[in-house]
Amino acid sequence: MVKIGNIALGDFPLLLAPMEDVSDPPFRAVCKENGADLMYTEFVSSEGLIRDAAKSVQKLDIFEYERPVGIQLFGSDIDTMGSCAEIASRVNPDLIDINYGCPVKNVACRGAGAALLQDVPKMVKMTDAVVRSTHLPVTVKTRLGWDENTKNVQEVAERLQDIGIQALSVHGRTRVQMYKGSADWTLIAMIKDNPRITIPIFGNGDVDTPEKALEYKNRFGVDGIMIGRATIGNPWIFNEIKHYMKTGEKLAAPTMEQRVAVCRKHLEFSIRWKGPVAGVFEMRRHYTNYFKGLDHFKPFRMRLVEGMTYEELDGILQEVVHEYSEALC
């Protein structure tokens, strides 16, 4: 049984990675229903939260149906991160996660996210401040290092465990790599094999099929797998992996009716969370992913992104089922 603090996650948990503009409550809802064992919010700016910025505050929204769920924080100032952890803890998530892995320029070049891999002493002090500022378990997500010459994640793992983090997720690329090339899990396996490491170690990067998930589990010995981009438009990947690991057989691909049902439920959650206008607008980025690979789908996609009401969009989705009901058979 894998546990983070007192949170029991099963024998081999599958985690939904925190993704900006993706892993909001509506997306987390459909991932939870399709087998995710632990999920994280979009990353929350500590500076924005301290300033009470509306976008940052809204990212603290969590719901009972998605537990266990963690709030992920990022920032460059040690004291601000500590204060931010106190604020985030008040909404009663199950854990607090620190982002030391985001590679994008407007995060890393401001001294946050993966930038802290260039200053491990500061990373340690920042993590300590967060651990001391919350009663909740603290976890960390990071990368192998800043570049090929500074793959320091093994040192990071030991030092952060020593000051109290209770799980570590590692993306198998450096910051310089961004999302290019293949993820290298060999260093992740070395962390897991380190006799000093006693906390759960989760691997992240390039797992996009049930076969690969089982291969990486067996090959690298991690305690669980965190999945990010492969869940977009494909939240059922969690159940597909679990079924394959249990039976050695692949689940049948979702039918068009099933695909549309999940998309519709996502839309319903979006409207329930953000209201009939913003909820419809926020959902527009997801339609292409839900129906990727369908021939001649552009006219339907254009209608979906132009639709203004749930009733209008539901009618279009019903047309999609009728038009493509045999496309995935």
TORMAR-729394 format. One record per residue: x, y, z of N, C-alpha, C in turn; residue in one letter. Coordinates in steps of 0.02 Angstrom, whole numbers, padded with zeros to 5 digits, always signed. Atoms other than C-alpha are relative to their C-alpha. Layout:
BEGIN
XYZXYZXYZA/...
REM end
This chain:
BEGIN
+00042-00060+00000+00000+00000+00000+00044+00063+00000M/-00037-00063+00004+00072+00168-00054-00038+00053+00041V/+00031-00050-00042+00038+00306+00072+00041+00065-00002K/-00031-00065-00010+00074+00492+00080-00028+00026+00066I/+00027-00013-00066+00060+00531+00264-00050-00053+00017G/+00053+00048-00016-00104+00451+00313-00046-00013-00060N/+00042+00008+00060-00173+00455+00134+00019-00065-00035I/-00012+00065+00033-00187+00278+00067-00020+00005-00073A/+00010-00009+00072-00173+00271-00123-00003-00066-00038L/+00001+00064+00035-00177+00085-00162+00070-00026-00013G/-00065+00034+00010-00039-00031-00219+00043+00034-00053D/-00038-00033+00053+00012+00065-00375-00042+00058-00028F/+00045-00055+00018-00073+00235-00387+00019+00034-00066P/-00007-00039+00060-00099+00333-00546-00021+00072+00016L/+00011-00069-00020-00086+00521-00523-00012+00044-00062L/+00010-00051+00051-00154+00663-00629+00048+00057+00013L/-00049-00054-00008-00014+00789-00657-00035+00068+00001A/+00026-00069+00004-00048+00973-00623+00019+00031-00066P/-00012-00030+00065-00067+01061-00790-00038+00066-00005M/+00030-00067+00006-00099+01246-00815-00052+00000-00056E/+00056-00005+00047-00265+01280-00904-00028-00067-00021D/+00029+00066+00014-00306+01094-00902-00030-00030+00062V/+00024+00039-00057-00320+01015-00730-00040+00042+00050S/+00046-00036-00043-00459+01124-00663-00053-00048+00027D/+00048+00047-00030-00605+01051-00562-00042-00039-00051P/+00038+00041+00047-00710+00999-00715+00041-00056-00031P/-00042+00053+00028-00564+00905-00793+00017-00051+00053F/-00014+00047-00054-00519+00829-00626-00060-00045+00013R/+00060+00041-00012-00699+00770-00609-00003-00060-00047A/+00006+00056+00046-00695+00666-00767+00060-00048+00007V/-00057+00045-00013-00521+00599-00726-00013-00043+00061C/+00016+00038-00060-00580+00547-00553-00048-00057-00017K/+00050+00050+00019-00728+00456-00628+00030-00055-00044E/-00032+00049+00045-00609+00367-00746+00064-00029+00030N/-00051+00040-00032-00488+00301-00617+00060+00035+00030G/-00058-00034-00031-00365+00436-00558-00002-00009+00075A/-00004+00013-00072-00305+00397-00382+00018+00061+00041D/-00019-00062-00034-00230+00567-00336+00007+00053-00054L/-00001-00053+00049-00250+00732-00425+00026+00064+00032M/-00026-00064-00022-00172+00904-00414-00035+00057-00038Y/+00026-00060+00032-00239+01077-00450+00049+00025-00053T/-00048-00040+00039-00165+01188-00583+00047+00034+00049E/-00045-00031-00048-00012+01269-00508-00023+00071+00017F/+00025-00063-00028-00053+01419-00399+00059+00045+00015V/-00053-00049-00012+00058+01573-00398-00003+00024+00073S/-00002-00024-00069+00113+01614-00221-00008+00076+00002S/+00007-00073+00001+00129+01798-00268-00072+00020-00014E/+00070-00016+00015-00046+01798-00343-00045-00014+00059G/+00042+00018-00057-00119+01713-00191+00008+00050+00056L/-00012-00050-00051-00038+01835-00072-00036+00066-00017I/+00034-00061+00022-00109+01979-00175-00075-00010-00006R/+00071+00015+00004-00279+01894-00172-00026+00007-00072D/+00019-00003+00071-00281+01889-00363-00055-00052-00014A/+00059+00042+00009-00446+01816-00422+00017-00067-00033A/-00016+00062+00035-00369+01688-00540+00035-00049+00046K/-00035+00044-00046-00253+01620-00407-00046-00028+00054S/+00047+00022-00052-00389+01613-00275-00047-00053-00026V/+00047+00048+00029-00507+01522-00391+00031-00070-00008Q/-00034+00065+00007-00377+01385-00417+00001-00040+00064K/+00005+00036-00063-00400+01340-00234-00065-00039+00007L/+00063+00036-00004-00574+01273-00271+00011-00074-00005D/-00002+00073+00001-00582+01090-00226-00067-00026+00025I/+00065+00027-00016-00732+00975-00204+00008-00070+00029F/-00004+00064-00034-00768+00820-00101+00008-00058-00048E/-00001+00056+00046-00791+00710-00254+00070-00015-00028Y/-00066+00011+00032-00609+00731-00308+00054-00021+00050E/-00052+00020-00049-00520+00681-00147+00025-00071-00013R/-00048-00049-00026-00381+00648-00119+00025+00047-00055P/-00023-00050+00048-00323+00808-00202+00050+00046+00034V/-00051-00044-00026-00171+00918-00180+00000+00067-00036G/-00008-00066+00030-00146+01103-00210+00074+00011-00013I/-00070-00011+00018+00014+01141-00303+00017+00075-00001Q/-00021-00070-00006+00107+01303-00266+00067+00010-00036L/-00066-00017+00026+00250+01391-00353+00015+00072+00016F/-00021-00068-00014+00351+01546-00319+00075+00004+00007G/-00072-00010-00004+00524+01620-00300+00023+00028+00067S/-00018-00030-00064+00517+01699-00127-00017-00049+00057D/+00008+00050-00053+00540+01588+00026-00056+00019+00048I/+00051-00021-00049+00433+01688+00148-00069-00001-00031D/+00065-00001+00034+00294+01710+00021-00027-00070-00009T/+00022+00069+00008+00289+01524-00013-00026-00028+00066M/+00024+00023-00065+00272+01490+00173-00069+00028+00016G/+00066-00032-00012+00128+01614+00189-00053-00030-00046S/+00047+00028+00049+00048+01543+00032-00023-00070+00022C/+00018+00067-00025+00053+01367+00107-00051+00005+00055A/+00050-00010-00053-00041+01432+00259-00068+00015-00029E/+00064-00018+00031-00175+01509+00149-00032-00060-00034I/+00026+00058+00036-00193+01354+00040-00025-00054+00047A/+00020+00051-00047-00206+01242+00192-00069+00013+00030S/+00065-00018-00030-00361+01335+00252-00059-00028-00040R/+00056+00027+00039-00467+01265+00109-00003-00076+00006V/+00002+00070-00019-00429+01091+00174+00011-00049-00059N/-00019+00052+00048-00344+00999+00030+00028-00059+00039P/-00030+00058-00034-00269+00829+00068+00076+00007+00007D/-00072-00012-00004-00091+00888+00036+00018+00063-00037L/-00028-00057+00035+00016+01032-00024+00059-00025-00042I/-00055+00019+00044+00133+01008-00173+00038+00063-00021D/-00042-00056+00023+00278+01120-00225+00025-00015-00070I/-00022+00007+00070+00317+01147-00408+00072+00023-00007N/-00070-00014+00018+00504+01136-00442+00015-00029-00069Y/-00010+00032+00065+00478+01071-00618-00023+00039-00060G/+00027-00036+00059+00386+01197-00727+00056+00032-00040C/-00055-00026+00039+00502+01240-00871-00014+00063-00039P/+00017-00054+00044+00407+01381-00956+00034+00065+00021V/-00042-00059-00011+00496+01547-00973-00028+00047+00053K/+00026-00049-00047+00377+01657-00874-00004-00026+00072N/-00007+00028-00068+00398+01540-00724+00073-00009+00017V/-00070+00017-00015+00576+01475-00732+00046+00060-00002A/-00045-00058+00006+00654+01639-00786-00015+00054+00052C/+00014-00045-00056+00575+01725-00636+00021-00032+00066R/-00027+00031-00061+00662+01610-00514-00044-00050+00033G/+00045+00049-00029+00519+01488-00486+00001-00064-00041A/+00004+00063+00038+00476+01312-00545+00068-00033-00006G/-00063+00036+00011+00625+01222-00622+00062+00042+00014A/-00058-00042-00014+00737+01372-00589+00033-00018+00066A/-00028+00017-00065+00759+01312-00410+00049-00058-00004L/-00049+00054+00010+00857+01162-00478+00071+00029-00007L/-00066-00033+00004+00999+01288-00503+00023+00026+00068Q/-00017-00027-00066+00996+01336-00319-00030-00047+00052D/+00027+00051-00046+00970+01181-00212-00004+00025+00072V/+00007-00027-00068+01008+01270-00047-00064+00042+00009P/+00062-00040-00005+00867+01394-00083-00061-00046-00005K/+00055+00048+00005+00754+01249-00135-00013-00032+00067M/+00007+00032-00065+00788+01166+00032-00032+00048+00050V/+00028-00049-00047+00750+01326+00130-00074+00014-00016K/+00069-00013+00020+00591+01357+00030-00045-00059+00020M/+00039+00058-00018+00531+01179+00056-00010-00004+00075T/+00005+00001-00073+00568+01190+00241-00052+00051+00023D/+00049-00051-00018+00465+01350+00251-00071-00024-00012A/+00067+00026+00016+00317+01264+00168-00019-00055+00050V/+00013+00055-00046+00331+01108+00277-00019+00028+00069V/+00013-00028-00066+00333+01217+00434-00064+00041+00002R/+00058-00044+00002+00184+01320+00375-00066-00037-00008S/+00062+00037+00010+00058+01180+00354+00000-00063+00043T/+00008+00063-00036-00010+01033+00452-00009-00059-00048H/+00014+00051+00051-00036+00939+00288+00065-00032-00026L/-00059+00028+00034+00084+00819+00200+00022+00046-00057P/-00028-00040+00055+00199+00911+00080+00036-00047-00048V/-00033+00039+00052+00253+00834-00085+00033+00049-00049T/-00037-00042+00049+00365+00898-00226-00003-00033-00068V/-00007+00023+00069+00364+00884-00414+00059+00038-00031K/-00059-00031+00028+00528+00917-00505+00022-00035-00063T/-00029+00031+00060+00639+00869-00652+00069-00029+00017R/-00065+00031-00011+00806+00781-00674+00053+00050+00019L/-00049-00053-00012+00900+00945-00666-00013+00057-00049G/+00009-00057+00045+00922+01108-00759+00020-00018-00072W/-00023+00021+00067+01022+01035-00905+00038-00065+00007D/-00035+00064+00000+01124+00884-00954+00060-00002+00047E/-00059-00003-00043+01272+00943-00850-00017+00008+00074N/+00018-00012-00070+01173+00972-00691-00060-00043+00020T/+00054+00046-00020+01063+00820-00664+00009-00017+00074K/-00012+00004-00072+01054+00840-00476-00060-00027+00039N/+00062+00021-00033+00886+00758-00437+00012-00050+00057V/-00013+00046-00055+00965+00623-00329+00017+00037+00065Q/-00015-00042-00059+01038+00754-00212-00063+00034+00024E/+00063-00034-00018+00872+00847-00217-00045-00047+00040V/+00044+00048-00033+00777+00690-00167+00021-00011+00073A/-00024+00013-00068+00886+00656-00015-00010+00061+00045E/+00003-00059-00042+00891+00835+00047-00072+00021+00015R/+00070-00019-00013+00705+00866+00027-00034-00051+00045L/+00027+00049-00047+00661+00702+00112+00022+00016+00071Q/-00028-00014-00066+00774+00752+00256-00037+00056+00036D/+00035-00055-00034+00672+00909+00289-00076-00010+00001I/+00070+00017-00015+00504+00823+00283-00049-00010-00056G/+00049+00015+00052+00427+00801+00111-00019-00074+00005I/+00026+00067-00010+00321+00645+00103-00012-00038-00065Q/+00000+00035+00065+00326+00601-00083+00034+00046-00051A/-00035-00037+00052+00422+00653-00238-00020-00027-00068L/+00015+00018+00070+00366+00654-00420+00054+00031-00044S/-00055-00023+00041+00502+00668-00551-00018-00009-00074V/+00007+00003+00073+00480+00712-00735+00069-00016-00030H/-00063+00025+00025+00614+00623-00834+00034+00041-00054G/-00035-00045+00045+00680+00775-00927+00031+00056+00040R/-00028-00060-00031+00787+00925-00886-00043+00060-00019T/+00036-00060+00019+00722+01102-00892+00016+00021-00072R/-00020-00020+00067+00821+01137-01050-00036-00041-00053V/+00035+00042+00047+00737+00991-01136-00072+00022-00011Q/+00072-00015+00001+00564+01063-01100-00040-00065-00006M/+00037+00062+00011+00453+00926-01174+00026-00037-00062Y/-00028+00029+00061+00568+00877-01317+00037-00065+00017K/-00036+00062-00009+00652+00709-01343-00039-00049+00043G/+00032+00052-00041+00615+00557-01236+00017+00010+00073S/-00013-00003-00072+00597+00555-01048+00047-00057+00020A/-00049+00049-00025+00740+00466-00960-00018-00017+00072D/+00022+00021-00066+00679+00366-00811+00056-00034+00040W/-00052+00037-00035+00847+00291-00764+00019+00033+00066T/-00015-00034-00063+00884+00424-00633-00057-00006+00050L/+00058+00011-00045+00708+00404-00564+00007-00067+00034I/-00010+00067-00029+00745+00219-00540+00056+00001+00052A/-00057-00003-00047+00910+00262-00454-00023+00031+00066M/+00026-00029-00062+00817+00371-00329-00039-00053+00039I/+00040+00052-00033+00696+00229-00293+00045-00054+00030K/-00046+00052-00025+00843+00109-00270+00045+00024+00057D/-00043-00029-00052+00932+00226-00149-00026-00023+00069N/+00024+00024-00065+00921+00143+00024-00018+00055+00048P/+00018-00056-00044+00911+00315+00104-00070+00026-00013R/+00065-00028+00019+00749+00355+00014-00055-00047+00024I/+00055+00039-00027+00594+00296+00106-00069+00026-00022T/+00064-00029+00021+00459+00410+00034-00019-00029-00068I/+00021+00023+00066+00354+00361-00119+00032+00042-00055P/-00029-00033+00058+00435+00402-00286-00045-00015-00060I/+00044+00006+00058+00321+00434-00435+00036+00023-00063F/-00031-00018+00063+00383+00437-00614-00049+00035-00046G/+00042-00040+00044+00318+00557-00745+00037+00012-00066N/-00030-00015+00065+00349+00579-00931-00009-00055-00051G/+00006+00044+00058+00296+00493-01093-00044-00061+00010D/+00045+00057-00008+00175+00367-01018-00067+00017-00032V/+00061-00016+00037+00034+00368-01144-00039-00061-00023D/+00036+00061+00016-00020+00186-01160+00002-00047+00060T/-00003+00049-00053-00063+00044-01041+00063-00043-00003P/-00059+00041+00007+00081-00058-01112+00062+00036+00028E/-00058-00038-00025+00207+00079-01074-00003+00008+00076K/+00006-00007-00073+00138+00103-00899+00024-00063+00035A/-00021+00062-00031+00163-00081-00857+00075-00011-00009L/-00071+00007+00012+00335-00082-00938+00040+00044+00048E/-00036-00046-00044+00391+00070-00837-00006-00020+00073Y/+00008+00025-00068+00320+00000-00676+00051-00056+00014K/-00044+00057-00010+00418-00161-00697+00074+00018-00009N/-00070-00016+00018+00575-00084-00771+00033+00047+00050R/-00031-00052-00041+00600+00063-00655-00019-00003+00074F/+00015+00013-00070+00518+00006-00493-00031+00056+00039G/+00029-00057-00035+00427+00167-00454-00062-00021+00040V/+00058+00015-00042+00286+00174-00326-00066+00016-00035D/+00059-00019+00037+00164+00248-00451+00020+00043-00059G/-00013-00039+00060+00149+00347-00611-00044+00061-00002I/+00036-00062+00011+00099+00527-00640-00008+00011-00074M/+00014-00008+00071+00016+00560-00807-00027+00069-00013I/+00020-00068+00016-00003+00730-00887-00032+00005-00068G/+00028-00016+00066-00023+00767-01071-00041-00056-00031R/+00037+00057+00029-00086+00592-01114-00072-00004+00025A/+00069+00000-00025-00244+00626-01012-00045+00049-00036T/+00039-00054+00032-00299+00775-01117-00042-00030-00056I/+00045+00031+00048-00452+00720-01214-00003-00075+00008G/-00006+00072-00008-00417+00547-01146+00001-00019+00075N/-00002+00011-00073-00464+00541-00960-00008-00073+00019P/+00009+00072-00014-00507+00355-00972+00065-00039+00000W/-00064+00035+00001-00322+00314-00986+00016-00032+00068I/-00013+00028-00066-00318+00283-00797-00032-00070+00007F/+00033+00065-00004-00446+00143-00805+00030-00050-00051N/-00031+00044+00049-00364+00074-00962+00064-00030+00027E/-00063+00025-00030-00197+00060-00872-00015-00050+00055I/+00016+00045-00055-00275-00019-00718-00025-00068-00025K/+00027+00062+00027-00369-00148-00821+00056-00042-00031H/-00055+00037+00033-00213-00193-00920+00047-00029+00052Y/-00045+00026-00052-00106-00210-00764-00031-00059+00037M/+00034+00053-00037-00237-00322-00683-00010-00062-00042K/+00021+00057+00041-00283-00432-00831+00049-00018-00056T/-00043+00011+00058-00148-00413-00964-00035+00010-00065G/+00040-00012+00060-00285-00367-01086-00019+00073-00005E/+00019-00070+00011-00328-00200-01163-00075+00008-00001K/+00070-00017+00005-00497-00123-01137-00016+00022-00071L/+00021-00025+00065-00594-00088-01295+00001+00076+00001A/+00001-00073+00004-00576+00092-01353-00070+00025+00013A/+00067-00026-00013-00720+00201-01296-00038+00012-00065P/+00042-00013+00058-00864+00208-01418-00012+00075-00007T/+00015-00071+00008-00920+00373-01489-00050+00023+00051M/+00049-00017-00051-01067+00370-01370+00034+00013+00067E/-00036-00008-00063-00948+00348-01223+00044+00062-00001Q/-00043-00059+00006-00829+00481-01287-00041+00064+00008R/+00043-00059-00005-00970+00606-01306-00028+00007+00070V/+00027-00003-00068-01041+00561-01135+00050+00031+00048A/-00050-00030-00043-00877+00605-01050+00009+00074-00017V/-00005-00070+00020-00862+00766-01151-00059+00040+00027C/+00059-00035-00025-01040+00813-01104+00004+00010+00076R/-00006-00006-00072-01007+00778-00921+00052+00054+00018K/-00051-00052-00009-00850+00886-00931-00031+00069-00009H/+00035-00063+00012-00957+01026-01004-00046+00017+00058L/+00046-00012-00056-01086+01006-00866+00037+00024+00062E/-00040-00021-00058-00954+01018-00730+00027+00071-00010F/-00028-00066+00014-00878+01170-00816-00051+00054+00011S/+00054-00049-00009-01044+01262-00818-00018+00005+00074I/+00017+00000-00071-01081+01210-00638+00053+00040+00040R/-00053-00032-00037-00912+01279-00583+00007+00074-00018W/-00014-00069+00021-00894+01438-00686-00061+00038-00025K/+00059-00034+00023-01072+01476-00737-00013-00012-00074G/+00021+00016+00068-01165+01468-00904+00040+00034-00056P/-00038-00035+00052-01054+01592-00996+00074-00021+00003V/-00070+00018-00006-00877+01564-00930+00010-00075-00006A/-00005+00073+00004-00910+01377-00915+00000-00024-00071G/+00001+00017+00071-00953+01364-01099+00065+00022-00034V/-00061-00026+00030-00804+01471-01147+00060-00042+00018F/-00058+00039-00023-00679+01372-01042+00003-00069-00032E/+00002+00067+00028-00735+01209-01121+00025-00002-00071M/-00015-00001+00071-00692+01264-01297+00068-00030-00017R/-00067+00025+00014-00509+01215-01283+00003-00076-00001R/-00003+00073-00008-00556+01033-01252-00030-00039-00059H/+00036+00039+00050-00664+00985-01402+00046-00034-00050Y/-00046+00030+00049-00520+00957-01523+00031-00064+00029T/-00033+00058-00031-00439+00836-01400-00048-00059+00008N/+00047+00055-00009-00596+00736-01365-00015-00036-00067Y/+00020+00029+00064-00625+00707-01550+00058-00003-00050F/-00059+00003+00042-00448+00698-01615-00002-00062-00045K/-00005+00056+00046-00425+00589-01768-00062-00015-00041G/+00061+00012+00039-00602+00598-01836+00004+00037-00066L/-00002-00030+00067-00610+00630-02022-00054+00053-00008D/+00047-00053+00018-00692+00791-02079-00038+00027+00061H/+00034-00022-00061-00729+00846-01901-00001+00077+00006F/-00007-00072-00008-00686+01030-01928-00067+00037+00003K/+00064-00036-00005-00866+01088-01962-00033-00008+00069P/+00028+00010-00067-00924+01009-01799+00040+00039+00052F/-00041-00035-00048-00776+01082-01705-00015+00075-00001R/+00015-00071+00005-00814+01256-01770-00067+00016+00033M/+00065-00012-00032-00995+01241-01714+00005-00007+00075R/-00008+00009-00072-00942+01178-01543+00034+00061+00032L/-00035-00057-00030-00823+01323-01513-00039+00065-00008V/+00043-00059+00008-00955+01446-01572-00064-00005+00040E/+00062+00009-00038-01097+01372-01469+00000+00041+00064G/+00004-00046-00056-01160+01484-01329-00039-00027+00059M/+00040+00027-00055-01278+01376-01225+00010-00075+00005T/-00005+00073-00009-01278+01202-01151-00046-00036-00047Y/+00049+00034+00043-01434+01157-01250+00025-00003-00072E/-00027-00001+00068-01353+01209-01414+00057-00050-00007E/-00058+00044+00003-01194+01115-01376-00020-00074+00008L/+00024+00068-00008-01287+00960-01318-00029-00026-00065D/+00027+00020+00065-01379+00957-01484+00054-00017-00050G/-00055+00014+00046-01216+00966-01580+00034-00065+00018I/-00031+00063-00022-01142+00826-01475-00042-00060-00020L/+00043+00055+00023-01292+00718-01515+00008-00012-00075Q/-00014+00007+00072-01261+00752-01700+00066-00037-00011E/-00065+00033+00005-01080+00697-01675-00008-00075+00010V/+00012+00071-00011-01139+00531-01604-00032-00032-00061V/+00034+00028+00058-01255+00505-01750+00046-00005-00061H/-00043-00002+00059-01124+00553-01880+00057-00050+00005E/-00061+00039-00007-00979+00455-01807-00010-00063+00043Y/+00013+00056-00045-01063+00314-01713+00039-00063-00017S/-00038+00060+00019-00966+00184-01812+00073+00015-00014E/-00069-00019+00017-00803+00279-01831+00051-00034+00044A/-00047+00030-00047-00724+00200-01677-00012-00073+00011L/+00015+00071-00009-00794+00025-01697+00058-00043-00024C/
REM end
